[in-house]
Amino acid sequence: MDKKDTIPVGGTFYPYVVELFESKQKVGILYEDNGVTRANGLIESVFERDGFQWLKLEDQTEIRIDKLYAINGKFSSDYSEC
């Protein structure tokens, strides 16, 4: 049986995003942007805007952290596309 690594139900990717940012690891991301969207690269910054937590990639793509489905193989517990 296949088992994927997931964050806990009701959890957030924020601590994991900060860890990846601080360690300067490249990331592979799936997120919601009018459908499932892929992005890759280094996280340039982690910030808050309008009450939401965001990350910005080196190519200037800004992604709301609560819109993430997966990052580096760690999935949202409610993501079932794969």
CNS distance restraints for C-alpha pairs under 8 A (distance, minus, plus):
assign (resid   4 and name CA) (resid  73 and name CA) 7.88 0.50 0.50
assign (resid   4 and name CA) (resid  74 and name CA) 7.44 0.50 0.50
assign (resid   4 and name CA) (resid  75 and name CA) 7.33 0.50 0.50
assign (resid   5 and name CA) (resid  73 and name CA) 6.87 0.50 0.50
assign (resid   5 and name CA) (resid  74 and name CA) 5.07 0.50 0.50
assign (resid   5 and name CA) (resid  75 and name CA) 6.15 0.50 0.50
assign (resid   6 and name CA) (resid  74 and name CA) 5.28 0.50 0.50
assign (resid   6 and name CA) (resid  75 and name CA) 4.51 0.50 0.50
assign (resid   6 and name CA) (resid  76 and name CA) 5.53 0.50 0.50
assign (resid   6 and name CA) (resid  77 and name CA) 5.26 0.50 0.50
assign (resid   7 and name CA) (resid  11 and name CA) 5.95 0.50 0.50
assign (resid   7 and name CA) (resid  12 and name CA) 7.03 0.50 0.50
assign (resid   7 and name CA) (resid  13 and name CA) 7.24 0.50 0.50
assign (resid   7 and name CA) (resid  74 and name CA) 6.91 0.50 0.50
assign (resid   7 and name CA) (resid  75 and name CA) 6.30 0.50 0.50
assign (resid   7 and name CA) (resid  76 and name CA) 5.56 0.50 0.50
assign (resid   7 and name CA) (resid  77 and name CA) 5.78 0.50 0.50
assign (resid   8 and name CA) (resid  12 and name CA) 7.95 0.50 0.50
assign (resid   8 and name CA) (resid  76 and name CA) 7.75 0.50 0.50
assign (resid   8 and name CA) (resid  77 and name CA) 6.24 0.50 0.50
assign (resid   9 and name CA) (resid  76 and name CA) 7.85 0.50 0.50
assign (resid   9 and name CA) (resid  77 and name CA) 5.66 0.50 0.50
assign (resid   9 and name CA) (resid  78 and name CA) 7.53 0.50 0.50
assign (resid  12 and name CA) (resid  65 and name CA) 7.93 0.50 0.50
assign (resid  12 and name CA) (resid  66 and name CA) 7.08 0.50 0.50
assign (resid  13 and name CA) (resid  17 and name CA) 6.02 0.50 0.50
assign (resid  13 and name CA) (resid  65 and name CA) 6.66 0.50 0.50
assign (resid  13 and name CA) (resid  66 and name CA) 7.49 0.50 0.50
assign (resid  13 and name CA) (resid  68 and name CA) 7.53 0.50 0.50
assign (resid  14 and name CA) (resid  18 and name CA) 6.19 0.50 0.50
assign (resid  14 and name CA) (resid  53 and name CA) 7.66 0.50 0.50
assign (resid  14 and name CA) (resid  65 and name CA) 6.63 0.50 0.50
assign (resid  15 and name CA) (resid  19 and name CA) 6.20 0.50 0.50
assign (resid  16 and name CA) (resid  20 and name CA) 6.21 0.50 0.50
assign (resid  17 and name CA) (resid  21 and name CA) 6.08 0.50 0.50
assign (resid  17 and name CA) (resid  46 and name CA) 7.91 0.50 0.50
assign (resid  17 and name CA) (resid  55 and name CA) 7.86 0.50 0.50
assign (resid  18 and name CA) (resid  22 and name CA) 6.03 0.50 0.50
assign (resid  18 and name CA) (resid  46 and name CA) 7.04 0.50 0.50
assign (resid  19 and name CA) (resid  23 and name CA) 6.14 0.50 0.50
assign (resid  20 and name CA) (resid  24 and name CA) 5.93 0.50 0.50
assign (resid  20 and name CA) (resid  25 and name CA) 5.39 0.50 0.50
assign (resid  20 and name CA) (resid  26 and name CA) 7.70 0.50 0.50
assign (resid  20 and name CA) (resid  27 and name CA) 7.62 0.50 0.50
assign (resid  20 and name CA) (resid  43 and name CA) 7.54 0.50 0.50
assign (resid  21 and name CA) (resid  25 and name CA) 6.67 0.50 0.50
assign (resid  21 and name CA) (resid  42 and name CA) 7.44 0.50 0.50
assign (resid  21 and name CA) (resid  43 and name CA) 5.36 0.50 0.50
assign (resid  21 and name CA) (resid  44 and name CA) 7.16 0.50 0.50
assign (resid  21 and name CA) (resid  45 and name CA) 7.14 0.50 0.50
assign (resid  21 and name CA) (resid  46 and name CA) 7.60 0.50 0.50
assign (resid  24 and name CA) (resid  42 and name CA) 6.58 0.50 0.50
assign (resid  24 and name CA) (resid  43 and name CA) 7.18 0.50 0.50
assign (resid  25 and name CA) (resid  42 and name CA) 6.38 0.50 0.50
assign (resid  25 and name CA) (resid  43 and name CA) 7.90 0.50 0.50
assign (resid  26 and name CA) (resid  40 and name CA) 7.20 0.50 0.50
assign (resid  26 and name CA) (resid  41 and name CA) 5.12 0.50 0.50
assign (resid  26 and name CA) (resid  42 and name CA) 4.65 0.50 0.50
assign (resid  26 and name CA) (resid  43 and name CA) 7.34 0.50 0.50
assign (resid  27 and name CA) (resid  40 and name CA) 5.51 0.50 0.50
assign (resid  27 and name CA) (resid  41 and name CA) 5.41 0.50 0.50
assign (resid  27 and name CA) (resid  42 and name CA) 6.06 0.50 0.50
assign (resid  27 and name CA) (resid  43 and name CA) 7.41 0.50 0.50
assign (resid  27 and name CA) (resid  71 and name CA) 6.51 0.50 0.50
assign (resid  27 and name CA) (resid  72 and name CA) 5.67 0.50 0.50
assign (resid  28 and name CA) (resid  38 and name CA) 7.37 0.50 0.50
assign (resid  28 and name CA) (resid  39 and name CA) 6.01 0.50 0.50
assign (resid  28 and name CA) (resid  40 and name CA) 4.56 0.50 0.50
assign (resid  28 and name CA) (resid  41 and name CA) 6.87 0.50 0.50
assign (resid  28 and name CA) (resid  71 and name CA) 5.61 0.50 0.50
assign (resid  28 and name CA) (resid  72 and name CA) 5.15 0.50 0.50
assign (resid  28 and name CA) (resid  73 and name CA) 7.87 0.50 0.50
assign (resid  29 and name CA) (resid  38 and name CA) 5.61 0.50 0.50
assign (resid  29 and name CA) (resid  39 and name CA) 5.13 0.50 0.50
assign (resid  29 and name CA) (resid  40 and name CA) 6.11 0.50 0.50
assign (resid  29 and name CA) (resid  68 and name CA) 7.27 0.50 0.50
assign (resid  29 and name CA) (resid  69 and name CA) 7.60 0.50 0.50
assign (resid  29 and name CA) (resid  70 and name CA) 5.60 0.50 0.50
assign (resid  29 and name CA) (resid  71 and name CA) 4.48 0.50 0.50
assign (resid  29 and name CA) (resid  72 and name CA) 6.55 0.50 0.50
assign (resid  30 and name CA) (resid  36 and name CA) 6.42 0.50 0.50
assign (resid  30 and name CA) (resid  37 and name CA) 5.55 0.50 0.50
assign (resid  30 and name CA) (resid  38 and name CA) 4.72 0.50 0.50
assign (resid  30 and name CA) (resid  39 and name CA) 6.60 0.50 0.50
assign (resid  30 and name CA) (resid  68 and name CA) 6.10 0.50 0.50
assign (resid  30 and name CA) (resid  69 and name CA) 5.29 0.50 0.50
assign (resid  30 and name CA) (resid  70 and name CA) 5.02 0.50 0.50
assign (resid  30 and name CA) (resid  71 and name CA) 6.50 0.50 0.50
assign (resid  31 and name CA) (resid  36 and name CA) 5.63 0.50 0.50
assign (resid  31 and name CA) (resid  37 and name CA) 5.30 0.50 0.50
assign (resid  31 and name CA) (resid  38 and name CA) 6.57 0.50 0.50
assign (resid  31 and name CA) (resid  63 and name CA) 7.76 0.50 0.50
assign (resid  31 and name CA) (resid  67 and name CA) 5.52 0.50 0.50
assign (resid  31 and name CA) (resid  68 and name CA) 4.25 0.50 0.50
assign (resid  31 and name CA) (resid  69 and name CA) 5.03 0.50 0.50
assign (resid  31 and name CA) (resid  70 and name CA) 6.88 0.50 0.50
assign (resid  32 and name CA) (resid  36 and name CA) 4.99 0.50 0.50
assign (resid  32 and name CA) (resid  37 and name CA) 6.06 0.50 0.50
assign (resid  32 and name CA) (resid  67 and name CA) 5.36 0.50 0.50
assign (resid  32 and name CA) (resid  68 and name CA) 6.51 0.50 0.50
assign (resid  32 and name CA) (resid  69 and name CA) 7.15 0.50 0.50
assign (resid  33 and name CA) (resid  37 and name CA) 6.09 0.50 0.50
assign (resid  33 and name CA) (resid  67 and name CA) 7.97 0.50 0.50
assign (resid  40 and name CA) (resid  57 and name CA) 7.85 0.50 0.50
assign (resid  41 and name CA) (resid  57 and name CA) 6.22 0.50 0.50
assign (resid  41 and name CA) (resid  58 and name CA) 6.37 0.50 0.50
assign (resid  41 and name CA) (resid  59 and name CA) 7.61 0.50 0.50
assign (resid  42 and name CA) (resid  57 and name CA) 5.61 0.50 0.50
assign (resid  42 and name CA) (resid  58 and name CA) 5.54 0.50 0.50
assign (resid  43 and name CA) (resid  55 and name CA) 6.68 0.50 0.50
assign (resid  43 and name CA) (resid  56 and name CA) 5.80 0.50 0.50
assign (resid  43 and name CA) (resid  57 and name CA) 4.39 0.50 0.50
assign (resid  43 and name CA) (resid  58 and name CA) 6.04 0.50 0.50
assign (resid  44 and name CA) (resid  55 and name CA) 7.54 0.50 0.50
assign (resid  44 and name CA) (resid  56 and name CA) 5.50 0.50 0.50
assign (resid  44 and name CA) (resid  57 and name CA) 5.08 0.50 0.50
assign (resid  44 and name CA) (resid  58 and name CA) 5.15 0.50 0.50
assign (resid  45 and name CA) (resid  55 and name CA) 5.72 0.50 0.50
assign (resid  45 and name CA) (resid  56 and name CA) 5.22 0.50 0.50
assign (resid  45 and name CA) (resid  57 and name CA) 7.11 0.50 0.50
assign (resid  46 and name CA) (resid  53 and name CA) 7.33 0.50 0.50
assign (resid  46 and name CA) (resid  54 and name CA) 5.75 0.50 0.50
assign (resid  46 and name CA) (resid  55 and name CA) 4.42 0.50 0.50
assign (resid  46 and name CA) (resid  56 and name CA) 6.42 0.50 0.50
assign (resid  47 and name CA) (resid  53 and name CA) 5.81 0.50 0.50
assign (resid  47 and name CA) (resid  54 and name CA) 5.30 0.50 0.50
assign (resid  47 and name CA) (resid  55 and name CA) 6.31 0.50 0.50
assign (resid  48 and name CA) (resid  52 and name CA) 5.46 0.50 0.50
assign (resid  48 and name CA) (resid  53 and name CA) 4.45 0.50 0.50
assign (resid  48 and name CA) (resid  54 and name CA) 5.83 0.50 0.50
assign (resid  49 and name CA) (resid  53 and name CA) 6.52 0.50 0.50
assign (resid  49 and name CA) (resid  54 and name CA) 7.18 0.50 0.50
assign (resid  52 and name CA) (resid  64 and name CA) 6.88 0.50 0.50
assign (resid  52 and name CA) (resid  65 and name CA) 7.75 0.50 0.50
assign (resid  52 and name CA) (resid  66 and name CA) 7.88 0.50 0.50
assign (resid  53 and name CA) (resid  64 and name CA) 5.99 0.50 0.50
assign (resid  53 and name CA) (resid  65 and name CA) 5.67 0.50 0.50
assign (resid  53 and name CA) (resid  66 and name CA) 7.43 0.50 0.50
assign (resid  54 and name CA) (resid  62 and name CA) 6.70 0.50 0.50
assign (resid  54 and name CA) (resid  63 and name CA) 5.55 0.50 0.50
assign (resid  54 and name CA) (resid  64 and name CA) 4.31 0.50 0.50
assign (resid  54 and name CA) (resid  65 and name CA) 5.17 0.50 0.50
assign (resid  55 and name CA) (resid  62 and name CA) 5.73 0.50 0.50
assign (resid  55 and name CA) (resid  63 and name CA) 5.44 0.50 0.50
assign (resid  55 and name CA) (resid  64 and name CA) 6.48 0.50 0.50
assign (resid  55 and name CA) (resid  65 and name CA) 6.59 0.50 0.50
assign (resid  56 and name CA) (resid  60 and name CA) 5.77 0.50 0.50
assign (resid  56 and name CA) (resid  61 and name CA) 5.54 0.50 0.50
assign (resid  56 and name CA) (resid  62 and name CA) 4.39 0.50 0.50
assign (resid  56 and name CA) (resid  63 and name CA) 6.41 0.50 0.50
assign (resid  57 and name CA) (resid  61 and name CA) 5.28 0.50 0.50
assign (resid  57 and name CA) (resid  62 and name CA) 6.53 0.50 0.50
assign (resid  63 and name CA) (resid  67 and name CA) 7.17 0.50 0.50
assign (resid  63 and name CA) (resid  68 and name CA) 7.79 0.50 0.50
assign (resid  64 and name CA) (resid  68 and name CA) 7.23 0.50 0.50
assign (resid  68 and name CA) (resid  76 and name CA) 7.46 0.50 0.50
assign (resid  69 and name CA) (resid  75 and name CA) 5.77 0.50 0.50
assign (resid  69 and name CA) (resid  76 and name CA) 5.23 0.50 0.50
assign (resid  69 and name CA) (resid  79 and name CA) 6.19 0.50 0.50
assign (resid  70 and name CA) (resid  74 and name CA) 5.38 0.50 0.50
assign (resid  70 and name CA) (resid  75 and name CA) 4.19 0.50 0.50
assign (resid  70 and name CA) (resid  76 and name CA) 6.07 0.50 0.50
assign (resid  71 and name CA) (resid  75 and name CA) 6.66 0.50 0.50
assign (resid  75 and name CA) (resid  79 and name CA) 6.70 0.50 0.50
